[in-house]
Structures are given as structure tokens and as C-alpha cells.
Amino acid sequence: MKELTKYSRLAGYLEKLYDKLNADFFNGELVRPVITIQSSSRSYGHYTLYDAWSVKGEGYKEINIAAGTLNRPIEYTVCTLLHEICHQYNNEIAHVQDCSRGGTYHNKYFKRTAEAHGLTVTRSEKYGWSITSPSDELLDWILNNDIQEIKLNRNEYHGIRIAGGNAAAESGAPTPSARPNHNHRYVCPHCHNIARSGKPIRLICGDCLQPMIEG
């Protein structure tokens, strides 16, 4: 099997991964939403309660996987996708509201669904039953299905970007050279604690004990 190093292949791979999780953990009850890979400084992923996309007049929800988190160990990427699928299940099949406080506080309905579908759930004082990790059942599923590691990741750099032509450039006038941004900002995807560093480092949130993401 080819390594997942191209964006075009990755998008299709996440769709196939969704379909497999849907079939094995939800009896194929769910309709696949649009799977996106976008930058996010607030979370590893999200599920929209509204139709974020329209295809030939038909609305579709969206599940996003944060582009800057793709090269984590594959069990954590699968865990994030399954976490969002649980939100979809509660919305479309169970018809229960599993979050409050602007979608940040995960209640007992989310906990119940997540634990019934391959996730281990622990509680955050601020955000409820929001912290999920792979259960032994999910880890076995990943091994038995030979789920492939993702080798592609977006570098979440927030320095100066090169845009289109401008008057100064077209006239031959010098343009300011890009200066590297040495202030790296890290956010906990669960409690949203923020930390900063002068160099790229790996951080774990002291409250949630979860890896922080740069953004």
C-alpha cells in the first residue's frame, strides 16, 4: 500500500475510514457528511449541526479533521474522527443534544454514545465528558483492519505569507523581507488553555493531560 503523503489521496482515505467506522460501529446507519481537512486552532476536529455544504441542492453536514494534527499516531486520528461521528449519531439518529455552552460542554449523552462506540471517556472540569481516547476495542479494530499511518501534516505557521502582486512589487520598489515568527502559540483542544514558546516544542496540557496543538 502506498504511503499517505499526498493531499488528494488523504481526503479519499478519510472518507473510506469514515465508511468503515460507520459500518462496524454504527451498523451503517449514518450518511457520510463532507469530510474536510482544514486548519483549526481550537480543536482536533468538529462536526457541524447545520448543512455546511450543498451538493445539487441537497444539504450535507461537515466533519473536519484539523490539518495540523494529521501526523499523530493513527489511533488518535481515528479517535478524533470517531469522536465527531458520535456527535453525528446523537444529532441524526438518537436526536439528543450532547453539547451545551456553545458546543463546548459534553454531557452524559455524549459520554454514553462514545463509550458504546469504541471510545474511552474522561471528564474535564470545564468541558464535561469531552476527553476521549481509543478503547481496547478500537485499538484492536485498528490493528485488525491494518489502518495506515498518515505521513502528511500541515505546518501551522502564522508568520508572513506571500500574496499576489502589489504596486510596490510591480514598480520594482523593494518589499519587506519576511521575518520568521518566533512566538509559537499552543492551544489545548479540550480546555483551550494557551501556552507560548520561543521555539517549536511538544507540550501537554497540565489540566487535561492532552497534547496541545500549535495555532
C-alpha positions in Angstrom: 0.0 0.0 0.0 1.3 3.5 -0.9 2.2 5.8 1.9 -0.3 8.6 2.6 1.8 11.6 1.5 -0.5 13.3 -1.0 -3.4 15.5 0.0 -5.6 14.1 -2.8 -5.2 10.6 -1.5 -5.7 11.6 2.1 -9.1 13.1 1.5 -10.3 9.9 -0.1 -8.7 7.8 2.7 -10.5 9.7 5.4 -13.8 9.1 3.6 -13.1 5.3 3.4 -12.1 5.4 7.1 -15.4 7.0 7.9 -17.3 4.4 5.9 -15.5 1.6 7.7 -16.2 3.1 11.2 -19.8 3.7 10.2 -20.3 0.1 9.1 -18.5 -1.6 12.0 -19.6 0.7 14.9 -22.9 2.1 13.8 -24.3 -0.6 11.5 -24.1 1.7 8.5 -26.9 3.9 9.9 -25.2 7.2 9.1 -25.0 9.2 5.9 -21.4 10.3 5.2 -21.0 14.0 5.6 -18.5 16.1 3.8 -15.1 15.3 5.3 -12.8 18.3 5.3 -9.1 18.9 6.3 -8.8 22.4 7.5 -6.6 24.3 9.9 -8.1 24.7 13.4 -6.5 26.2 16.5 -9.4 25.3 18.8 -9.8 21.5 18.4 -8.6 18.3 16.7 -11.9 18.2 14.8 -15.5 19.3 14.6 -19.0 18.3 13.4 -21.5 20.9 12.2 -25.1 20.7 13.3 -26.2 22.6 10.2 -25.8 21.8 6.5 -22.4 23.3 5.8 -22.3 22.0 2.2 -24.8 21.8 -0.7 -24.5 19.3 -3.5 -27.0 19.6 -6.3 -29.4 21.3 -3.9 -29.0 18.6 -1.2 -27.5 19.7 2.2 -24.7 17.9 3.9 -23.2 18.2 7.4 -19.4 18.5 7.8 -16.8 16.7 9.8 -13.4 18.4 9.9 -10.1 16.9 10.9 -7.6 19.6 11.9 -4.8 19.7 9.3 -2.1 20.4 11.8 -2.8 17.2 13.7 -2.7 14.6 11.0 0.7 13.0 11.7 -0.2 12.0 15.3 -0.2 8.2 15.8 -3.0 6.9 13.7 -5.1 5.7 16.7 -5.5 9.3 17.8 -6.6 10.5 14.4 -9.1 7.6 14.2 -10.2 8.5 17.8 -10.9 12.1 16.7 -12.9 11.0 13.6 -14.9 8.6 15.8 -15.5 11.3 18.4 -17.1 13.5 15.7 -19.1 10.6 14.3 -20.6 10.2 17.8 -21.8 13.8 17.7 -23.3 13.0 14.3 -25.0 9.9 15.6 -26.5 11.8 18.6 -27.8 14.5 16.2 -29.2 12.4 13.4 -30.1 9.1 15.0 -30.5 9.5 18.7 -31.9 13.0 18.3 -30.4 14.3 21.6 -28.3 17.4 22.3 -25.0 16.1 23.6 -23.3 19.5 24.0 -24.1 22.9 25.6 -22.3 26.2 26.3 -21.8 26.9 22.6 -20.9 23.3 21.8 -18.0 23.0 24.2 -19.5 21.2 27.2 -20.0 17.5 26.5 -22.8 16.0 28.6 -23.9 12.5 29.6 -25.5 11.8 26.3 -22.1 12.2 24.5 -20.4 10.0 27.2 -23.0 7.3 26.7 -22.7 7.2 22.9 -18.9 7.5 22.9 -18.4 4.6 25.4 -20.8 2.4 23.4 -18.9 3.0 20.2 -15.2 2.3 20.9 -14.1 5.3 22.9 -12.9 5.7 26.5 -14.2 9.0 28.0 -12.8 11.0 30.9 -14.2 14.2 32.4 -12.8 17.7 32.2 -14.0 20.0 35.0 -14.7 22.8 32.5 -15.8 20.9 29.4 -17.5 17.9 30.7 -17.1 14.4 29.2 -15.0 15.8 26.3 -11.7 13.9 26.6 -11.8 10.8 24.5 -9.1 8.2 23.9 -9.1 4.8 22.0 -10.6 1.9 23.9 -9.1 -1.6 23.7 -11.9 -2.4 21.2 -10.9 0.4 18.9 -7.2 -0.4 19.2 -7.9 -4.0 18.2 -10.1 -2.7 15.3 -7.2 -0.5 14.0 -4.8 -3.4 14.1 -7.2 -6.0 12.6 -8.0 -3.6 9.7 -4.4 -2.6 9.1 -5.3 1.1 9.3 -2.5 3.1 7.7 -0.4 5.8 9.4 -0.7 9.3 7.8 2.6 10.9 6.8 1.1 14.2 5.7 0.7 17.2 8.1 0.1 20.9 7.7 2.7 23.1 9.4 0.6 25.7 11.2 2.9 28.6 10.7 1.4 32.0 11.4 4.1 34.3 10.0 4.1 36.5 6.9 2.6 34.9 3.8 3.3 35.7 0.1 0.2 37.2 -1.6 -0.4 38.2 -5.2 1.3 41.1 -6.9 1.1 44.6 -5.5 2.0 48.1 -6.6 5.4 48.1 -4.9 6.5 44.8 -6.4 5.3 45.7 -9.9 7.1 49.1 -9.8 10.3 47.5 -8.8 10.3 49.0 -5.3 11.8 46.8 -2.6 9.4 44.9 -0.5 9.9 44.0 3.2 11.6 40.6 3.6 9.6 38.0 5.6 10.7 37.8 9.2 10.2 34.5 11.0 7.7 34.4 13.8 9.5 33.0 16.8 6.4 33.2 19.0 4.8 29.8 18.9 1.3 29.6 20.4 -0.2 26.3 21.6 -3.8 25.6 22.5 -5.3 22.7 24.4 -8.1 21.3 22.2 -10.2 20.4 25.2 -10.0 23.2 27.8 -8.4 25.8 25.5 -5.6 26.7 27.8 -2.9 28.7 25.9 0.9 28.5 26.1 3.6 30.2 24.1 7.2 29.3 23.3 10.1 30.9 21.5 10.7 27.7 19.7 8.7 24.7 18.4 8.2 22.2 21.2 5.8 19.5 22.2 3.5 20.5 25.1 1.0 18.6 27.2 -1.8 20.5 29.0 -1.4 20.2 32.7 -5.1 20.2 33.3 -6.3 17.7 30.7 -3.0 15.8 30.1 -3.7 16.0 26.4 -1.2 17.1 23.7 -1.5 20.8 22.8 -1.7 21.9 19.2 0.0 24.9 17.6 -2.4 27.5 16.4 
